[in-house]
Amino acid sequence: MGTLVTLVSGLVFGAGMMLSGMVDPARVLGFFDVAGAWDPTLAFVMGGAMVPMAAAWAVRRRMSLSLTGETLPAPASRLVDRRLLTGSALFGAGWGIAGICPGAVVPALSVGGWPVALFAAAMLAGMALARVWRQPEQPAIAAAGPGSV
Amino acid sequence: MSLEAAWVNGLLGGLLIGSAAAIYMLGNGRIAGMSGILQKAFTDFSTDSGRHSALFMVAAFCSAGTIGLWLMPVSITVTHSVAALLVSGLTVGVGVAWGNGCTSGHGVCGLSRLSVRSLAATLTFMGGAAVAVFVIRHMLGWTL
Protein backbone atom coordinates (compact mmCIF):
# COMPACT_ATOMS: atom_id res chain seq x y z
CA MET A 1 0.00 0.00 0.00
CA GLY A 2 2.83 2.35 0.88
CA THR A 3 4.48 1.38 -2.39
CA LEU A 4 1.34 2.29 -4.33
CA VAL A 5 1.20 5.68 -2.59
CA THR A 6 4.84 6.28 -3.53
CA LEU A 7 4.26 5.36 -7.17
CA VAL A 8 1.13 7.52 -7.53
CA SER A 9 2.82 10.44 -5.82
CA GLY A 10 5.92 10.12 -8.01
CA LEU A 11 3.78 9.96 -11.16
CA VAL A 12 1.80 13.06 -10.22
CA PHE A 13 4.98 14.89 -9.21
CA GLY A 14 6.70 14.15 -12.52
CA ALA A 15 3.59 15.14 -14.50
CA GLY A 16 3.40 18.41 -12.56
CA MET A 17 7.06 19.19 -13.16
CA MET A 18 6.62 18.61 -16.88
CA LEU A 19 3.31 20.48 -17.26
CA SER A 20 4.59 23.46 -15.26
CA GLY A 21 7.59 23.87 -17.55
CA MET A 22 9.96 23.71 -14.60
CA VAL A 23 12.04 21.02 -16.29
CA ASP A 24 13.16 23.75 -18.69
CA PRO A 25 16.24 25.49 -17.24
CA ALA A 26 15.71 28.51 -19.50
CA ARG A 27 12.31 29.19 -17.91
CA VAL A 28 13.65 28.76 -14.37
CA LEU A 29 16.58 31.10 -15.05
CA GLY A 30 14.09 33.56 -16.54
CA PHE A 31 12.43 33.81 -13.13
CA PHE A 32 15.70 34.67 -11.44
CA ASP A 33 16.68 37.20 -14.11
CA VAL A 34 14.88 40.09 -12.46
CA ALA A 35 17.03 42.62 -14.33
CA GLY A 36 16.36 41.01 -17.71
CA ALA A 37 13.30 39.50 -19.43
CA TRP A 38 11.62 38.38 -16.21
CA ASP A 39 9.47 35.24 -16.46
CA PRO A 40 7.11 34.89 -13.46
CA THR A 41 6.06 31.27 -14.20
CA LEU A 42 7.95 29.83 -11.21
CA ALA A 43 5.88 31.97 -8.85
CA PHE A 44 2.67 30.48 -10.29
CA VAL A 45 4.09 26.98 -9.81
CA MET A 46 5.05 27.66 -6.19
CA GLY A 47 1.69 29.28 -5.49
CA GLY A 48 -0.20 26.41 -7.06
CA ALA A 49 1.80 23.81 -5.15
CA MET A 50 1.22 25.59 -1.85
CA VAL A 51 -2.58 25.13 -1.98
CA PRO A 52 -2.95 21.33 -1.79
CA MET A 53 0.00 21.06 0.58
CA ALA A 54 -1.38 23.66 3.00
CA ALA A 55 -4.66 21.72 2.99
CA ALA A 56 -2.71 18.53 3.68
CA TRP A 57 -1.03 20.09 6.74
CA ALA A 58 -4.47 21.11 8.03
CA VAL A 59 -5.72 17.54 7.57
CA ARG A 60 -2.54 16.18 9.19
CA ARG A 61 -3.44 17.91 12.46
CA ARG A 62 -6.53 15.68 12.73
CA MET A 63 -4.60 12.46 12.06
CA SER A 64 -2.47 10.40 14.44
CA LEU A 65 -0.94 8.14 11.79
CA SER A 66 -0.61 8.29 8.00
CA LEU A 67 -3.15 6.45 5.82
CA THR A 68 -0.76 3.50 5.60
CA GLY A 69 -0.09 3.54 9.35
CA GLU A 70 3.26 5.31 9.32
CA THR A 71 4.28 8.05 11.73
CA LEU A 72 3.51 11.54 10.44
CA PRO A 73 6.10 14.34 10.24
CA ALA A 74 6.95 15.95 13.57
CA PRO A 75 6.32 19.68 14.04
CA ALA A 76 8.71 21.76 11.96
CA SER A 77 12.11 22.55 13.43
CA ARG A 78 12.65 26.24 14.13
CA LEU A 79 16.44 25.99 13.94
CA VAL A 80 18.02 28.57 11.67
CA ASP A 81 21.78 28.14 11.85
CA ARG A 82 24.85 28.82 9.74
CA ARG A 83 24.73 25.36 8.22
CA LEU A 84 21.19 25.90 6.89
CA LEU A 85 21.98 29.34 5.50
CA THR A 86 25.37 28.39 4.00
CA GLY A 87 23.86 25.31 2.38
CA SER A 88 20.87 27.20 1.02
CA ALA A 89 23.09 29.98 -0.34
CA LEU A 90 25.26 27.39 -2.11
CA PHE A 91 22.19 25.66 -3.51
CA GLY A 92 20.85 28.98 -4.77
CA ALA A 93 24.15 29.88 -6.44
CA GLY A 94 24.30 26.50 -8.16
CA TRP A 95 20.64 26.75 -9.19
CA GLY A 96 21.35 30.15 -10.70
CA ILE A 97 24.18 28.74 -12.82
CA ALA A 98 22.31 25.97 -14.67
CA GLY A 99 18.65 26.44 -13.70
CA ILE A 100 18.22 22.82 -12.60
CA CYS A 101 17.05 21.94 -9.08
CA PRO A 102 16.86 18.49 -7.45
CA GLY A 103 13.10 18.31 -8.02
CA ALA A 104 13.40 18.96 -11.72
CA VAL A 105 16.42 16.82 -12.48
CA VAL A 106 14.75 13.39 -12.43
CA PRO A 107 11.80 14.32 -14.69
CA ALA A 108 14.15 16.37 -16.87
CA LEU A 109 16.36 13.32 -17.45
CA SER A 110 13.67 11.87 -19.71
CA VAL A 111 13.78 14.81 -22.11
CA GLY A 112 17.04 16.63 -21.41
CA GLY A 113 19.66 14.14 -22.60
CA TRP A 114 23.28 13.97 -21.51
CA PRO A 115 23.68 17.50 -20.10
CA VAL A 116 21.00 16.75 -17.48
CA ALA A 117 22.61 13.39 -16.72
CA LEU A 118 25.96 15.10 -16.26
CA PHE A 119 24.39 17.62 -13.87
CA ALA A 120 22.71 14.77 -11.97
CA ALA A 121 26.00 12.90 -11.57
CA ALA A 122 27.76 16.02 -10.28
CA MET A 123 24.87 16.72 -7.90
CA LEU A 124 24.99 13.21 -6.43
CA ALA A 125 28.75 13.57 -6.03
CA GLY A 126 28.13 16.84 -4.19
CA MET A 127 25.62 15.16 -1.90
CA ALA A 128 28.05 12.34 -1.14
CA LEU A 129 30.83 14.88 -0.58
CA ALA A 130 28.66 16.81 1.89
CA ARG A 131 28.24 13.65 3.96
CA VAL A 132 31.98 13.37 4.58
CA TRP A 133 32.91 17.06 4.42
CA ARG A 134 30.85 18.49 7.25
CA GLN A 135 31.06 22.06 8.35
CA PRO A 136 33.48 22.38 11.29
CA GLU A 137 30.95 23.88 13.71
CA GLN A 138 29.02 20.63 13.87
CA PRO A 139 29.67 18.73 17.10
CA ALA A 140 32.00 15.79 16.53
CA ILE A 141 29.53 13.33 18.04
CA ALA A 142 26.73 14.33 15.70
CA ALA A 143 29.11 14.22 12.76
CA ALA A 144 30.23 10.70 13.63
CA GLY A 145 26.63 9.52 13.61
CA PRO A 146 24.63 7.49 16.07
CA GLY A 147 26.17 4.39 17.53
CA SER A 148 29.74 5.32 16.77
CA VAL A 149 30.58 6.97 20.07
CA MET B 1 4.02 29.17 -25.92
CA SER B 2 2.88 32.60 -24.92
CA LEU B 3 3.84 33.79 -21.50
CA GLU B 4 0.24 33.73 -20.25
CA ALA B 5 -0.27 30.12 -21.35
CA ALA B 6 2.94 29.29 -19.51
CA TRP B 7 1.51 30.87 -16.34
CA VAL B 8 -1.66 28.74 -16.55
CA ASN B 9 0.39 25.60 -17.14
CA GLY B 10 2.63 26.64 -14.26
CA LEU B 11 -0.34 26.99 -11.94
CA LEU B 12 -1.83 23.64 -13.01
CA GLY B 13 1.55 21.93 -12.81
CA GLY B 14 2.06 23.48 -9.38
CA LEU B 15 -1.29 22.09 -8.22
CA LEU B 16 -0.13 18.63 -9.37
CA ILE B 17 3.22 19.00 -7.57
CA GLY B 18 1.46 20.09 -4.37
CA SER B 19 -1.03 17.22 -4.71
CA ALA B 20 1.84 14.76 -5.09
CA ALA B 21 3.45 16.13 -1.93
CA ALA B 22 0.10 15.93 -0.11
CA ILE B 23 -0.45 12.31 -1.20
CA TYR B 24 3.06 11.38 -0.08
CA MET B 25 2.74 13.07 3.31
CA LEU B 26 -0.79 11.96 4.24
CA GLY B 27 -0.30 8.52 2.67
CA ASN B 28 3.19 7.57 3.76
CA GLY B 29 3.96 10.14 6.43
CA ARG B 30 6.96 11.42 4.47
CA ILE B 31 8.00 14.88 3.30
CA ALA B 32 8.20 14.97 -0.51
CA GLY B 33 11.52 16.78 -0.57
CA MET B 34 13.32 15.74 -3.71
CA SER B 35 16.83 16.38 -2.40
CA GLY B 36 16.14 14.18 0.62
CA ILE B 37 14.63 11.51 -1.61
CA LEU B 38 17.68 11.57 -3.88
CA GLN B 39 20.06 11.37 -0.94
CA LYS B 40 18.20 8.46 0.64
CA ALA B 41 18.19 6.57 -2.64
CA PHE B 42 21.83 7.17 -3.59
CA THR B 43 24.03 8.33 -0.76
CA ASP B 44 22.44 7.37 2.54
CA PHE B 45 22.05 3.66 3.12
CA SER B 46 21.52 3.96 6.88
CA THR B 47 17.72 4.11 6.56
CA ASP B 48 15.35 1.61 5.02
CA SER B 49 13.43 4.26 3.07
CA GLY B 50 15.69 3.99 0.03
CA ARG B 51 13.25 1.69 -1.73
CA HIS B 52 10.42 4.22 -1.53
CA SER B 53 12.74 7.00 -2.67
CA ALA B 54 13.91 5.03 -5.67
CA LEU B 55 10.33 4.14 -6.65
CA PHE B 56 9.28 7.79 -6.35
CA MET B 57 11.99 8.82 -8.75
CA VAL B 58 11.34 6.06 -11.25
CA ALA B 59 7.65 7.07 -11.30
CA ALA B 60 8.55 10.74 -11.68
CA PHE B 61 10.94 9.89 -14.49
CA CYS B 62 8.45 7.67 -16.35
CA SER B 63 5.45 9.99 -16.07
CA ALA B 64 7.50 12.97 -17.14
CA GLY B 65 8.85 11.08 -20.11
CA THR B 66 5.36 9.97 -21.10
CA ILE B 67 3.80 13.39 -20.73
CA GLY B 68 6.72 15.08 -22.37
CA LEU B 69 6.83 12.83 -25.38
CA TRP B 70 3.15 12.01 -25.92
CA LEU B 71 0.74 14.49 -24.39
CA MET B 72 2.60 17.75 -24.72
CA PRO B 73 5.85 17.42 -26.59
CA VAL B 74 8.42 19.21 -24.49
CA SER B 75 11.86 19.79 -25.81
CA ILE B 76 14.36 21.36 -23.51
CA THR B 77 17.76 22.38 -24.66
CA VAL B 78 20.45 22.71 -22.06
CA THR B 79 23.07 24.91 -23.64
CA HIS B 80 25.42 25.05 -20.66
CA SER B 81 29.01 23.91 -21.02
CA VAL B 82 30.30 20.79 -19.32
CA ALA B 83 32.22 22.89 -16.80
CA ALA B 84 29.14 24.94 -15.89
CA LEU B 85 27.03 21.79 -15.45
CA LEU B 86 29.67 20.19 -13.22
CA VAL B 87 30.15 23.27 -11.04
CA SER B 88 26.40 23.82 -10.79
CA GLY B 89 25.68 20.16 -9.96
CA LEU B 90 28.37 19.98 -7.27
CA THR B 91 27.25 23.24 -5.67
CA VAL B 92 23.60 22.21 -5.67
CA GLY B 93 24.48 18.78 -4.23
CA VAL B 94 26.55 20.11 -1.34
CA GLY B 95 24.11 22.98 -0.78
CA VAL B 96 20.93 20.94 -0.45
CA ALA B 97 22.68 18.40 1.76
CA TRP B 98 23.87 21.11 4.18
CA GLY B 99 20.66 23.11 3.86
CA ASN B 100 18.55 19.98 4.41
CA GLY B 101 16.25 20.61 1.50
CA CYS B 102 15.49 22.30 -1.77
CA THR B 103 12.55 23.87 -3.59
CA SER B 104 10.22 20.93 -2.94
CA GLY B 105 11.16 20.28 0.69
CA HIS B 106 11.66 23.80 2.06
CA GLY B 107 9.81 25.69 -0.66
CA VAL B 108 6.62 23.66 -1.07
CA CYS B 109 6.34 21.43 2.01
CA GLY B 110 7.95 23.82 4.50
CA LEU B 111 6.43 27.15 3.49
CA SER B 112 2.95 25.62 3.36
CA ARG B 113 3.26 24.75 7.07
CA LEU B 114 4.63 28.23 7.86
CA SER B 115 8.01 26.89 8.97
CA VAL B 116 10.43 29.65 9.95
CA ARG B 117 13.38 27.41 9.12
CA SER B 118 12.04 26.70 5.63
CA LEU B 119 11.24 30.37 5.06
CA ALA B 120 14.83 31.28 5.92
CA ALA B 121 16.13 28.57 3.59
CA THR B 122 13.79 29.50 0.73
CA LEU B 123 14.58 33.23 0.89
CA THR B 124 18.29 32.37 0.96
CA PHE B 125 18.33 30.04 -2.02
CA MET B 126 15.92 32.16 -4.11
CA GLY B 127 18.03 35.21 -3.34
CA GLY B 128 21.21 33.28 -4.05
CA ALA B 129 19.92 32.19 -7.45
CA ALA B 130 18.86 35.73 -8.36
CA VAL B 131 22.29 37.07 -7.35
CA ALA B 132 24.03 34.33 -9.35
CA VAL B 133 22.00 35.11 -12.48
CA PHE B 134 22.57 38.85 -12.06
CA VAL B 135 26.33 38.45 -11.67
CA ILE B 136 26.67 35.95 -14.52
CA ARG B 137 24.39 37.66 -17.05
CA HIS B 138 24.60 41.34 -16.24
CA MET B 139 27.92 41.95 -14.47
CA LEU B 140 30.17 39.41 -16.18
CA GLY B 141 28.10 39.09 -19.35
CA TRP B 142 28.91 35.39 -19.58
CA THR B 143 26.99 32.82 -21.55
CA LEU B 144 27.57 29.56 -19.72
Chai-1 contact restraints between the chains, C-beta under 6 A:
chainA,res_idxA,chainB,res_idxB,connection_type,confidence,min_distance_angstrom,max_distance_angstrom,comment,restraint_id
A,G2,B,N28,contact,1.0,0.0,6.0,A-B,restraint_1
A,V5,B,G27,contact,1.0,0.0,6.0,A-B,restraint_2
A,V5,B,N28,contact,1.0,0.0,6.0,A-B,restraint_3
A,T6,B,H52,contact,1.0,0.0,6.0,A-B,restraint_4
A,T6,B,L55,contact,1.0,0.0,6.0,A-B,restraint_5
A,T6,B,F56,contact,1.0,0.0,6.0,A-B,restraint_6
A,L7,B,L55,contact,1.0,0.0,6.0,A-B,restraint_7
A,L7,B,A59,contact,1.0,0.0,6.0,A-B,restraint_8
A,S9,B,A20,contact,1.0,0.0,6.0,A-B,restraint_9
A,S9,B,I23,contact,1.0,0.0,6.0,A-B,restraint_10
A,S9,B,Y24,contact,1.0,0.0,6.0,A-B,restraint_11
A,G10,B,F56,contact,1.0,0.0,6.0,A-B,restraint_12
A,G10,B,A59,contact,1.0,0.0,6.0,A-B,restraint_13
A,G10,B,A60,contact,1.0,0.0,6.0,A-B,restraint_14
A,L11,B,A59,contact,1.0,0.0,6.0,A-B,restraint_15
A,L11,B,S63,contact,1.0,0.0,6.0,A-B,restraint_16
A,V12,B,L16,contact,1.0,0.0,6.0,A-B,restraint_17
A,V12,B,S19,contact,1.0,0.0,6.0,A-B,restraint_18
A,V12,B,A20,contact,1.0,0.0,6.0,A-B,restraint_19
A,F13,B,I17,contact,1.0,0.0,6.0,A-B,restraint_20
A,F13,B,A20,contact,1.0,0.0,6.0,A-B,restraint_21
A,F13,B,A60,contact,1.0,0.0,6.0,A-B,restraint_22
A,G14,B,A60,contact,1.0,0.0,6.0,A-B,restraint_23
A,G14,B,S63,contact,1.0,0.0,6.0,A-B,restraint_24
A,G14,B,A64,contact,1.0,0.0,6.0,A-B,restraint_25
A,A15,B,L16,contact,1.0,0.0,6.0,A-B,restraint_26
A,A15,B,S63,contact,1.0,0.0,6.0,A-B,restraint_27
A,A15,B,I67,contact,1.0,0.0,6.0,A-B,restraint_28
A,G16,B,G13,contact,1.0,0.0,6.0,A-B,restraint_29
A,G16,B,L16,contact,1.0,0.0,6.0,A-B,restraint_30
A,G16,B,I17,contact,1.0,0.0,6.0,A-B,restraint_31
A,M18,B,A64,contact,1.0,0.0,6.0,A-B,restraint_32
A,M18,B,I67,contact,1.0,0.0,6.0,A-B,restraint_33
A,M18,B,G68,contact,1.0,0.0,6.0,A-B,restraint_34
A,L19,B,N9,contact,1.0,0.0,6.0,A-B,restraint_35
A,L19,B,L12,contact,1.0,0.0,6.0,A-B,restraint_36
A,L19,B,G13,contact,1.0,0.0,6.0,A-B,restraint_37
A,S20,B,G10,contact,1.0,0.0,6.0,A-B,restraint_38
A,S20,B,G13,contact,1.0,0.0,6.0,A-B,restraint_39
A,S20,B,G14,contact,1.0,0.0,6.0,A-B,restraint_40
A,G21,B,A6,contact,1.0,0.0,6.0,A-B,restraint_41
A,G21,B,N9,contact,1.0,0.0,6.0,A-B,restraint_42
A,V23,B,I76,contact,1.0,0.0,6.0,A-B,restraint_43
A,D24,B,I76,contact,1.0,0.0,6.0,A-B,restraint_44
A,P25,B,V78,contact,1.0,0.0,6.0,A-B,restraint_45
A,L29,B,V133,contact,1.0,0.0,6.0,A-B,restraint_46
A,F32,B,A129,contact,1.0,0.0,6.0,A-B,restraint_47
A,F32,B,A130,contact,1.0,0.0,6.0,A-B,restraint_48
A,F32,B,V133,contact,1.0,0.0,6.0,A-B,restraint_49
A,D33,B,V133,contact,1.0,0.0,6.0,A-B,restraint_50
A,V34,B,A130,contact,1.0,0.0,6.0,A-B,restraint_51
A,A35,B,F134,contact,1.0,0.0,6.0,A-B,restraint_52
A,A35,B,H138,contact,1.0,0.0,6.0,A-B,restraint_53
A,T41,B,A6,contact,1.0,0.0,6.0,A-B,restraint_54
A,T41,B,W7,contact,1.0,0.0,6.0,A-B,restraint_55
A,T41,B,G10,contact,1.0,0.0,6.0,A-B,restraint_56
A,F44,B,W7,contact,1.0,0.0,6.0,A-B,restraint_57
A,F44,B,G10,contact,1.0,0.0,6.0,A-B,restraint_58
A,F44,B,L11,contact,1.0,0.0,6.0,A-B,restraint_59
A,V45,B,G10,contact,1.0,0.0,6.0,A-B,restraint_60
A,V45,B,G13,contact,1.0,0.0,6.0,A-B,restraint_61
A,V45,B,G14,contact,1.0,0.0,6.0,A-B,restraint_62
A,G48,B,L11,contact,1.0,0.0,6.0,A-B,restraint_63
A,G48,B,G14,contact,1.0,0.0,6.0,A-B,restraint_64
A,G48,B,L15,contact,1.0,0.0,6.0,A-B,restraint_65
A,A49,B,G14,contact,1.0,0.0,6.0,A-B,restraint_66
A,A49,B,I17,contact,1.0,0.0,6.0,A-B,restraint_67
A,A49,B,G18,contact,1.0,0.0,6.0,A-B,restraint_68
A,A49,B,V108,contact,1.0,0.0,6.0,A-B,restraint_69
A,M50,B,S112,contact,1.0,0.0,6.0,A-B,restraint_70
A,V51,B,G18,contact,1.0,0.0,6.0,A-B,restraint_71
A,P52,B,G18,contact,1.0,0.0,6.0,A-B,restraint_72
A,P52,B,S19,contact,1.0,0.0,6.0,A-B,restraint_73
A,P52,B,A22,contact,1.0,0.0,6.0,A-B,restraint_74
A,M53,B,G18,contact,1.0,0.0,6.0,A-B,restraint_75
A,M53,B,A21,contact,1.0,0.0,6.0,A-B,restraint_76
A,M53,B,A22,contact,1.0,0.0,6.0,A-B,restraint_77
A,M53,B,V108,contact,1.0,0.0,6.0,A-B,restraint_78
A,M53,B,S112,contact,1.0,0.0,6.0,A-B,restraint_79
A,A54,B,S112,contact,1.0,0.0,6.0,A-B,restraint_80
A,A56,B,A22,contact,1.0,0.0,6.0,A-B,restraint_81
A,A56,B,M25,contact,1.0,0.0,6.0,A-B,restraint_82
A,A56,B,L26,contact,1.0,0.0,6.0,A-B,restraint_83
A,W57,B,S112,contact,1.0,0.0,6.0,A-B,restraint_84
A,W57,B,R113,contact,1.0,0.0,6.0,A-B,restraint_85
A,S66,B,N28,contact,1.0,0.0,6.0,A-B,restraint_86
A,S66,B,G29,contact,1.0,0.0,6.0,A-B,restraint_87
A,L67,B,L26,contact,1.0,0.0,6.0,A-B,restraint_88
A,L67,B,G27,contact,1.0,0.0,6.0,A-B,restraint_89
A,T68,B,G27,contact,1.0,0.0,6.0,A-B,restraint_90
A,T68,B,N28,contact,1.0,0.0,6.0,A-B,restraint_91
A,E70,B,N28,contact,1.0,0.0,6.0,A-B,restraint_92
A,E70,B,G29,contact,1.0,0.0,6.0,A-B,restraint_93
A,T71,B,G29,contact,1.0,0.0,6.0,A-B,restraint_94
A,L72,B,G29,contact,1.0,0.0,6.0,A-B,restraint_95
A,P73,B,I31,contact,1.0,0.0,6.0,A-B,restraint_96
A,A76,B,R113,contact,1.0,0.0,6.0,A-B,restraint_97
A,A76,B,S115,contact,1.0,0.0,6.0,A-B,restraint_98
A,S77,B,R117,contact,1.0,0.0,6.0,A-B,restraint_99
A,R78,B,V116,contact,1.0,0.0,6.0,A-B,restraint_100
A,R78,B,R117,contact,1.0,0.0,6.0,A-B,restraint_101
A,L79,B,R117,contact,1.0,0.0,6.0,A-B,restraint_102
A,V80,B,R117,contact,1.0,0.0,6.0,A-B,restraint_103
A,V80,B,A120,contact,1.0,0.0,6.0,A-B,restraint_104
A,R83,B,W98,contact,1.0,0.0,6.0,A-B,restraint_105
A,L84,B,G99,contact,1.0,0.0,6.0,A-B,restraint_106
A,L84,B,A121,contact,1.0,0.0,6.0,A-B,restraint_107
A,L85,B,T124,contact,1.0,0.0,6.0,A-B,restraint_108
A,G87,B,G95,contact,1.0,0.0,6.0,A-B,restraint_109
A,G87,B,W98,contact,1.0,0.0,6.0,A-B,restraint_110
A,G87,B,G99,contact,1.0,0.0,6.0,A-B,restraint_111
A,S88,B,G99,contact,1.0,0.0,6.0,A-B,restraint_112
A,S88,B,A121,contact,1.0,0.0,6.0,A-B,restraint_113
A,S88,B,T124,contact,1.0,0.0,6.0,A-B,restraint_114
A,S88,B,F125,contact,1.0,0.0,6.0,A-B,restraint_115
A,A89,B,T124,contact,1.0,0.0,6.0,A-B,restraint_116
A,A89,B,G128,contact,1.0,0.0,6.0,A-B,restraint_117
A,L90,B,T91,contact,1.0,0.0,6.0,A-B,restraint_118
A,L90,B,V94,contact,1.0,0.0,6.0,A-B,restraint_119
A,L90,B,G95,contact,1.0,0.0,6.0,A-B,restraint_120
A,F91,B,V92,contact,1.0,0.0,6.0,A-B,restraint_121
A,F91,B,G95,contact,1.0,0.0,6.0,A-B,restraint_122
A,F91,B,V96,contact,1.0,0.0,6.0,A-B,restraint_123
A,F91,B,G99,contact,1.0,0.0,6.0,A-B,restraint_124
A,F91,B,F125,contact,1.0,0.0,6.0,A-B,restraint_125
A,G92,B,F125,contact,1.0,0.0,6.0,A-B,restraint_126
A,G92,B,G128,contact,1.0,0.0,6.0,A-B,restraint_127
A,G92,B,A129,contact,1.0,0.0,6.0,A-B,restraint_128
A,A93,B,T91,contact,1.0,0.0,6.0,A-B,restraint_129
A,A93,B,G128,contact,1.0,0.0,6.0,A-B,restraint_130
A,A93,B,A132,contact,1.0,0.0,6.0,A-B,restraint_131
A,G94,B,S88,contact,1.0,0.0,6.0,A-B,restraint_132
A,G94,B,T91,contact,1.0,0.0,6.0,A-B,restraint_133
A,G94,B,V92,contact,1.0,0.0,6.0,A-B,restraint_134
A,G94,B,G95,contact,1.0,0.0,6.0,A-B,restraint_135
A,W95,B,A129,contact,1.0,0.0,6.0,A-B,restraint_136
A,G96,B,A129,contact,1.0,0.0,6.0,A-B,restraint_137
A,G96,B,A132,contact,1.0,0.0,6.0,A-B,restraint_138
A,G96,B,V133,contact,1.0,0.0,6.0,A-B,restraint_139
A,I97,B,A84,contact,1.0,0.0,6.0,A-B,restraint_140
A,I97,B,S88,contact,1.0,0.0,6.0,A-B,restraint_141
A,I97,B,A132,contact,1.0,0.0,6.0,A-B,restraint_142
A,A98,B,H80,contact,1.0,0.0,6.0,A-B,restraint_143
A,A98,B,L85,contact,1.0,0.0,6.0,A-B,restraint_144
A,A98,B,S88,contact,1.0,0.0,6.0,A-B,restraint_145
A,C101,B,C102,contact,1.0,0.0,6.0,A-B,restraint_146
A,C101,B,T103,contact,1.0,0.0,6.0,A-B,restraint_147
A,P102,B,M34,contact,1.0,0.0,6.0,A-B,restraint_148
A,P102,B,S35,contact,1.0,0.0,6.0,A-B,restraint_149
A,P102,B,L38,contact,1.0,0.0,6.0,A-B,restraint_150
A,P102,B,V96,contact,1.0,0.0,6.0,A-B,restraint_151
A,P102,B,C102,contact,1.0,0.0,6.0,A-B,restraint_152
A,G103,B,M34,contact,1.0,0.0,6.0,A-B,restraint_153
A,G103,B,T103,contact,1.0,0.0,6.0,A-B,restraint_154
A,G103,B,S104,contact,1.0,0.0,6.0,A-B,restraint_155
A,V106,B,M57,contact,1.0,0.0,6.0,A-B,restraint_156
A,V106,B,A60,contact,1.0,0.0,6.0,A-B,restraint_157
A,V106,B,F61,contact,1.0,0.0,6.0,A-B,restraint_158
A,P107,B,A60,contact,1.0,0.0,6.0,A-B,restraint_159
A,P107,B,A64,contact,1.0,0.0,6.0,A-B,restraint_160
A,L109,B,F61,contact,1.0,0.0,6.0,A-B,restraint_161
A,S110,B,F61,contact,1.0,0.0,6.0,A-B,restraint_162
A,S110,B,A64,contact,1.0,0.0,6.0,A-B,restraint_163
A,S110,B,G65,contact,1.0,0.0,6.0,A-B,restraint_164
A,V111,B,G68,contact,1.0,0.0,6.0,A-B,restraint_165
A,V111,B,V74,contact,1.0,0.0,6.0,A-B,restraint_166
A,V111,B,I76,contact,1.0,0.0,6.0,A-B,restraint_167
A,G112,B,I76,contact,1.0,0.0,6.0,A-B,restraint_168
A,G112,B,V78,contact,1.0,0.0,6.0,A-B,restraint_169
A,P115,B,V78,contact,1.0,0.0,6.0,A-B,restraint_170
A,P115,B,L85,contact,1.0,0.0,6.0,A-B,restraint_171
A,L118,B,L85,contact,1.0,0.0,6.0,A-B,restraint_172
A,F119,B,L85,contact,1.0,0.0,6.0,A-B,restraint_173
A,F119,B,G89,contact,1.0,0.0,6.0,A-B,restraint_174
A,A122,B,L86,contact,1.0,0.0,6.0,A-B,restraint_175
A,A122,B,G89,contact,1.0,0.0,6.0,A-B,restraint_176
A,A122,B,L90,contact,1.0,0.0,6.0,A-B,restraint_177
A,M123,B,G89,contact,1.0,0.0,6.0,A-B,restraint_178
A,M123,B,V92,contact,1.0,0.0,6.0,A-B,restraint_179
A,M123,B,G93,contact,1.0,0.0,6.0,A-B,restraint_180
A,L124,B,F42,contact,1.0,0.0,6.0,A-B,restraint_181
A,G126,B,L90,contact,1.0,0.0,6.0,A-B,restraint_182
A,G126,B,G93,contact,1.0,0.0,6.0,A-B,restraint_183
A,G126,B,V94,contact,1.0,0.0,6.0,A-B,restraint_184
A,M127,B,Q39,contact,1.0,0.0,6.0,A-B,restraint_185
A,M127,B,T43,contact,1.0,0.0,6.0,A-B,restraint_186
A,M127,B,G93,contact,1.0,0.0,6.0,A-B,restraint_187
A,M127,B,A97,contact,1.0,0.0,6.0,A-B,restraint_188
A,A128,B,T43,contact,1.0,0.0,6.0,A-B,restraint_189
A,L129,B,V94,contact,1.0,0.0,6.0,A-B,restraint_190
A,A130,B,V94,contact,1.0,0.0,6.0,A-B,restraint_191
A,A130,B,A97,contact,1.0,0.0,6.0,A-B,restraint_192
A,A130,B,W98,contact,1.0,0.0,6.0,A-B,restraint_193
A,R131,B,T43,contact,1.0,0.0,6.0,A-B,restraint_194
